[in-house]
Amino acid sequence: MADENFLTDDFLRQLINVGEVDILVALPTHNNASTIGPIVHKIQSGILRGFPRERAVILNVDGGSRDGTPSLITAASIDDARPASDLYALRSLPSISTTYGSSPSNETALRTILAAAELLRPKACAVMSPESASIEPDWLSKLLRPIYREDFDLVTPTYNRHKFEGLLISNLVYPMTRALYGLRIREPYSLEFGFSGKLGSQFLGQNVWTNGADGAGVELRFTLAAITGSFRICQSFLGVRDHVERRSADLVPALRQTVGTLFSGMATDFPFWSAVSGSQPVSTDGVEQEILLEALRVNRKRLRDMFSTGVAELESVFQTILSPETLMDLQRIAGLGEEEFRFSAELWVKTIYEFAASYQKAVISRDHIIQALAPLFRGRAFTFLVENRNTSADEVEKNIEDLCLEFERLKPYLLQLWK
């Protein structure tokens, strides 16, 4: 049963008035008035096209907006979406809203969504980003239909990505998640995803709610819980990914949300991931990934300089975290010129695994460990940019695959460090 203690009386009344539904689409918001109108209309069109006979609700959970975002959502008329869809709903499509606090928290937002879903008992749910500038109506079907029609429990997206976009995902989060948990989920930490009521209830009942400042990384924890709980997972290709980037604009917060979350779950999940060898593909609707090659300006020199400066300035910190051999290798490449510099896949994987083991042992403050990873990631990013500056999409994909296989090959090294 849902823990209703944090749900307001007004929100409970709204949920009771809606009653049980088949489809729930959730929008966690905070000051999104400039983008939310078109997104709501696209969601309404998606429901009209994909689920015209089903009972559906749009649920807004707001983190204290001061720009009228919730009112824009609840006031949006489905009549505005009908001309674009050329379809008519056979049922009403209510939009309801609640404010859960005075500041945004991903964790509290998701917990509120899951508690509401527990009461409304939908078969399929989707969480959509209020900053998805490129959202299309068919995204709803792509995220919801595998759950509603085929009994999947989690649908994660895949996107068109520029080869130099999402380097933290392609060079660390995806390959390490894959090596640890054994499934090739390209976007384990995503702004949009679909889930079943069964998975939502299971996660809601877990003792995972930390009541942290912003609950960063809860979406990744949700994906990992689906894996360790043996739920059915698939991927759907959504196409162009164009978000108004607010979260993770800086590297250190992005590392906390992704790598910090991944590291912190490793102790609890050790019985699971320690028994996993290799990796398996997951069912995918469309392509796993589509690489775009158009020109994109990146300041490579700044990345290398920040790596070299970080290795020098944080030497005493790295002595605590890293093995002497790994630190010596990092110091050696930090002294190389731009043409000779190369942060190899093997050295990168060993570095990450040593950071993970040191995080588990809390050799220093765990947050300081995450912060110390920032300059090293910049060095790896520099190498990835240089190695792929003139490559084709297939070659970029092969390089990412080779890195993933290196994470898998060296997993025994992680287990050795862990023990």
Secondary structure, DSSP 8 states (H G I E B T S, - for coil): ----TTS-HHHHHHHHHH---SEEEEEEESS-HHHHHHHHHHHHHHHHHH-TTS-EEEEEEES--SS-HHHHHHH--GGGTHHHHT---SS---EEEEE--SS--HHHHHHHHHHHHHHH--SEEEE--TTBTT--THHHHHHHHHHHHH--SEEEEEEEEETTS-HHIIIIIHHHHHHHH-B--S-SS-S-EEEEHHHHHHHHTSS-----SS-TTHHHHHHHHHHHTT--EEEEEEEE--B---TT-SHHHHHIIIIIHHHHHHTTTHHHHTT--S-B--EEES-S-EEE-S-----HHHHHHHHHHHHHHTHHHHHHHS-HHHHHHHHHHHTS-TTT----HHHHHHHHHHHHHHHHHTSS-HHHHHHHHHHHHHHHHHHHHHHTTT--HHHHHHHHHHHHHHHHHTHHHHHHHH-
